[in-house]
Amino acid sequence: MKTNRKSAEFQPNRVLSYFKAEWRALLIVTVSGLIYNIGLLTGPWFEGTMTGYLVEILNGTGQFSGMLMLVISFAVVTAVVQISRYVKRFYVRRFANNVNRRMKETLYGSLVKKSRASLREEGEGNIMTKAILDVDDCVEGMRKFTTEIFDTGVALTAYLCMLLWYDWRLTILCMLFPPISYVTAEKMKKVIQKAGAAYKEQSGRLSTAT
């Protein structure tokens, strides 16, 4: 009954269903991604703190033991951040591989049930293109979306908060430029989509000829 209930809930034509099916891997990605991307702020903070403390030591107001504690703390925190980075990247790749396998199993299962006449009518080359390129592109998009939530969203938000705390005027001035790059990227999207569609069409013709 549990298997039937799960198969009934899963909708192969819904991208959200693939995210829900891999919730365990995504939970690990979320925890490790938050630790890694927020932990990136500790590097500049420790470097600045150690530089300031070194000046105090040279001026005779600081002690070596204090610098030693800073160095040990920096090494431990850096190790935790980098281990979290490894865990995040590993489970993002596992999530993408599982989705790729699940999508292709669904697609191949539907192809097996089709008649030879319908397959020839749709075109063998187009079918192979959908079976390989479209699934790979979809999975790659889901993987990049999952990755950029943390590497772009969380990391930039954390850096923005830190920079606003340091100097809010300079931070606002620097933030005038990202919207320009976003608009430029949006303009380029149509060109890239046209080129991608043309590539898939030619790939389908090549598969048919092969």
C-alpha positions, 0 to 999 in steps of 0.5 A: 500500500505504501508503494502504491501511495508513493507512486500515486503521489509522484507525478513524472511531468512535474519538476516539483515531484522530483524535488520532493522525491529527493528530500533527504539529499536536499535536507543535507544540502540545505544544512551543509550549504548554510554552514558553508556559505555563511561560514565564508564570512569567517575567513575575512573576519579572522584575517582582519582580526589577526592582522589587527592583533599582529599590530598589537603584538608589534606594538607590545600591547598583545601577547603571542598566546592570543594570536595562537588562539586566533590561529587555532580557531581560524584553522578549526572553523576553516576545516568545518566550512570546507567539510561542509562544502564537500558534503554540499557538493557531493549531495547536490551531485547525488541529487542530480544523478538520482533525478537523471536516472528517475527521469530517463527511467520514466521516459524509456518506460513510456517509449517501450509502450509506444507502437513502432508506427507512432515512434516513426511518426514522431521521429527516431532522432527527435525521440533520442534527443528528448531522451538524452539532451532534454533530460540532461538539460533539465537535470542540469538546470535543477542542479544549478538552481539548487546550487545557486540558491546557496552559492549566490542567494545565501552567500551574497545576502550574508556578504551584503549584511556584513558590508552594510555593517562595515560601511553602508554608504559604500555598500549601497554605491557598489550595489548599483552595478549588479542590476546592470549585469542582471538586465544584460543577462536577461537580454542574452537569454533569448539569443542563447535559447534560440541557439539551443533550440537550433542545436537540438533540432540539428542533433535530432536530424543527426540522430535520425540519419544515424 
